[in-house]
Amino acid sequence: MNSVTTALRVFEEVAAAQPAGLSDLARRLDTPKSTVQRCLKTLESAGWVRTAPDDSGRWVITGKAFSIGSAVASGADLRAVAMPILSELQAQTGETIHLALPDGDELVLIERLDSPHQLRAFLPLGTRLPLHAASNGKAYLASLPDSEIEDVLRRDLDRRTPRTITDPDALRAELAEIRGRGYAITEQELHDGITAIAVALRPGGSGRTAASFSISGPSVRITPDLYEDYGRQALEAKTRIERFLGV
């Protein structure tokens, strides 16, 4: 853990004094030059710092930090707007609501509103959701450009349950259906016995998808006769959230 702490301290010093030289960083941190150099190389490999363009050998931070900071700020704004509306959706359906944000090639669950039923869907906050098997993932995936969808479909997609769809052609057809109706449906594809209906949130209409949310519950309770009604309610919540986000 000490090496991680040192690397973070090095990053913070670069950010505070950029462009920052090795000797100056070592003096500020009261740390051997060799240790600071190793940290800088590690941070460079991870894309957090780079050498200054003036060939001085000094270091600056990259745009990655700004991108992460913007995403965090956007997530906080989205939470503030979305949660009251999603709370209403939870009350209307009586089922669990999951809100997830994209993170690399997956989504990460950041909020959950629990169903009052004893038998309910439950995922811990921080759970990583696959794009091809989770309802939130499929809603998000369907919103992406075709080229990015194909990048996902070329991967070795793991089968989470016996009902997980992994065939690329079948997934393409399903994603076309999701685009047509506006919401995704998964029946026991991520977890046995759980059905979910999800929509993607795209502030700005034509901008990048920022998040997705789902209505999740036991398959014995979320039955096919409810799909259209829950899908409509989810789309109405989506419209309200996007409107308040300034679209």
Beta strands, then each sheet from edge to edge (+ up, - down):
strand 1: 49-51
strand 2: 59-61
strand 3: 96-103
strand 4: 106-113
strand 5: 128-130
strand 6: 184-187
strand 7: 194-201
strand 8: 211-218
sheet 1: 1+ 2-
sheet 2: 5+ 4- 3+ 8- 7+ 6-
end
